[in-house]
Amino acid sequence: MICNDVCPFKAILGEEIGMMMLHEHTSHGVNVHTKSNVTKVNADSEGNVKSVILTDGKEVECDLLIVGTGVRPATSFLKDSGLEMDERGGIVCDPFLNTNDKNIFAAGDIASYPYWPTGARLRSEHWVTALDQGSYAAFNMLGKMSPYGSIPFFWTRHYDKSLQYVGNGQGWSEVHITGDVKSNKFVAYYINAKDQVVAVAAQANASAALTMMEALGQNKMPSGSDIKSGKETPATVQAKLKQNTDGGRCKRANCCQKKAVVDTPKL
């Protein structure tokens, strides 16, 4: 494995958890080259990859190369379409996934939508989001006018140990961890400069991750200060969520309470 930082996942999970991930791989026999990158790929006489050259000049032999470079939306064909696009090629949408053309909606990796917990624009590159947004876009095409407000979620599994991640950590400035990272049982809270918990990662504690996902979705997430002081924990948050008997009923403006703007044919 070749990693261009001191450890894998540092930008998303922070250095402490990233170093734990690094240890998991090295302890299972994986050779990890950190703070390095590939500058050249060498092929044999038949055109098959045989090695790569790293930024420090070291040659690493291989017969299979998988490159994780991230993605950009394949939307260049829409450049002159009149649709509003962001600087990375995402299609700018409103909360209903409607573009600046009232007859066109977008969903999935290309949709740049307002993420209501922070107010920032977000593109969520995950197949679950694509399925979810597709349903919302379809309902809104039919006049349902239901804003997309789901909380992002993903999980990753390494050597029979799963890590769950909820929210979107874009702009986090501090990580507060409870539990023991070295023993693979912890909850990490990603806090931004406004003392807002924007994301949570948990290992060997799926209940905490799901509780905090629900707290984000109901706008009941405690402040970073309350989490750090111990005033609020997943247990106290869960107790408050259980008291919110109306939590499953949508009361957002222009959402489920709004009448359809199109007539439904009677059968």
N, C-alpha and C positions, 0 to 999 in steps of 0.2 A: 504494500500500500504506500502511495506517495501522497503526502499531505503538505499543502503550502503554508501551514501555520504550525504552532508548537504542538498542536494536538487536533484530532478530528472534532467537528461539531462546536468548536470554540465560539464562532460567531452567533450560533443559535442557542447553545446550552450553557455557554460560559466555560472558563478554563478549568475549573475544578471538576466538573462533570466530564468535560472533554478529556482530561488527563485520566479519569477513571476508565473511559472508553478506550483510550490508548493502552492502558494496562491490560484491559480485558483481551485485546487483540494480541499484544506481544506475549502475554502469558499462555496463549493458545498457539504459539509458534508462528505468528504472522510477523514478517519483517516490515517495519514501518519507517519510512524515510520522511522525517518532519522538516518543516521550513525549507521545502524543496519543491521543484516543479519539473515537468518534462519539457526539454528544449528540442529534442529530436527523437524520431522513431526510426529504427533501423530494420530493414527487411532482408530476407534471404533471397536467393536467386529466383525463387518461385513467387516472390511478392508477399510472403507471409512474414508477419512481425517476428523478430527474433530478439530485440532488445530496445531499451530506451536510454537516452542520455539525460541526466539530471542537471540542474543548474550549477551544481558543484563539479561537474565533469564526470561524475561516476556513471558507469554503465551498468544497467540492471537487465539481466537476461529474462525473457518472457516469451511465451508462445500464445498468449491471449492478453489483449489490452482493452480494458474498460475505462472510458473517460467520462467522468462526471463533471460537466462544465456548466450545468444549469440550462435554462431554456429561455427563449424569447418567442413571443407570439408570432406565428406565421401569418401576419396581417398586412404585409407590404402591398399586397394586391388591392387593398382598400385605401391606399394613400390618397387617391383622387376621387374617392367616393362621396366626400362630404361628411363622413362620420368623424366625430371628434375622437382623437386618439391621444394617449399620453406619450411621454418621451421614450418609453420602452415598447411602444406598439400596442399597448392595451387599449381596448375599446371603452371609452368613458361612458358609464351608465349612471342612472339615478338609482335610488333605493329599490325601484321596481324592475331594475335591469333593463330599462328602456334607454335607448341611445338618444342622441339629439335628433334623430329621425323617429317620429312617434310610431312609425310602422315597423321599426327594426328593434329587436331585443338581442341581448348577448348573454351567454352563460359559459361557465367553465374557465379554462386558463386565460382566455383572452379578455374576460370581463373585468374592468377596473371599476369597482363599486365602492361607495362610502361605507366604511366599517364603523358602525354606530358606537361601539364602546370607546373609541378614541377619536373619531372624526376624520381619521386619515383614510386615504384611498388605498385599496388593497386588491391584489390579484392573488387568489388562492389556487396554487397549482396542485390540486389533489382530485383524484377521480370521484371521491365522495361529494366534494363540493360541486363538481360538474353535474352529477346526477341531481343533487339538491337544487341547484340553480336552474337546471332545465325544467324542473317541475314548477318552480316559482315563475319563470319566464312564461311558461305555457298558461298558467292560471292568469297571469296579468295580461297576456294577449287576449284572453277571454273576458277581461274586464273585472277580474277579482280584485286587483289593486292591493296585493299583499306584499309589503316590503321584505326584501331578503335580509334576515338578521341572524342567521345561524353562526354559532361560534366554531371556528376551525378546530380540527382535532386530527392528530396523527399518532401513530405508534411505531416504534422500531424495536426489533428483537435481535439481541446479540448473545449467542451461546446460552440459549434457554433463559435469558433474562430480558424481560420486556420493560420498555420505558414508554409511558403515555405523556402526551403533550397537548395541552388545550390552550386556546387563545391565540394571539398573535403578538410575538415579542418585539415587533418592529419598534425601534427607539428605546429599548430597555437600557438602563444605565447602572443597575445594581441587581445582583442575584442574592437572595436570602435563602439559605438552605436549612431545613430542619431534618433531623435524622443523621445517618452516617453514610456518606457517599462511598467510602471504602468497602463497606459491607453490603453495598447495593440496595440499601433501603433508605429512601429519603423523599422529601418533597422540596422542590425548588420553586421559588416565587420570583418572577421577573418584574421588576419595578422601574417605572420611568421617572423622569425628573419631576413630575407632578405628584409623586407619591402614589401613583396608580398601579395596581397589580394588573399587568396586561397579559400575562401568560403564566402557566404553571406546568411544571414537569414532575413526574413522579415515577419512582421505580419500587416495585414490591408494595405498592399502595394505590391500586387502581381506584379504590373507593374515594380517596382524597382527590384524585384527578377528576373523577366524575362529579363529585360534590362541587369543586371549584368551577367546573365547566357550567354547571347549572347556575352557580352564583353569578358568573359572567353573563349568562343568558338572561337572568332575571334582574340584572343591574344591582346585585346584592353583594358584590365583591368588596371585602373590607379594604381599607387603605393599607399601603405598605407599612406604615408606622404601627398600625394595630397588629399586623401579622408579626413584625419584628419584635414587638414588645411581649408577644405571647397572649395579648388580650383576645385575639381571635385565632382560632385553629379550624381545621376541617370539621372537627366535631361541633364547635359552636356555630359554625356557618350552616352545617347540616341541620342543626336544631332550629335555626331561624327559618331555613327554607321550608321545613315541615310545617311551621306555623303559618306560612304564606299559602293558605288554602286556595287562594285565587290565582296562584302562580301559573296554572296551565291555561288561563283565559287571556287571550290577547286583547289589549286595550289601546294599542298604538293607533294614533291618528291615521286615517286613510287605509286602515288594514281590514281586519275581519268584520268590523262593524259597518264598513261602508257598503252600500248597495252596489251591485254590479252596474256598470255603465253601458252594458249591452243587454238587449232583450233576450231572454231564454225562450226558445220556441216550446210551445206546449204540445205534448204528445196526445 
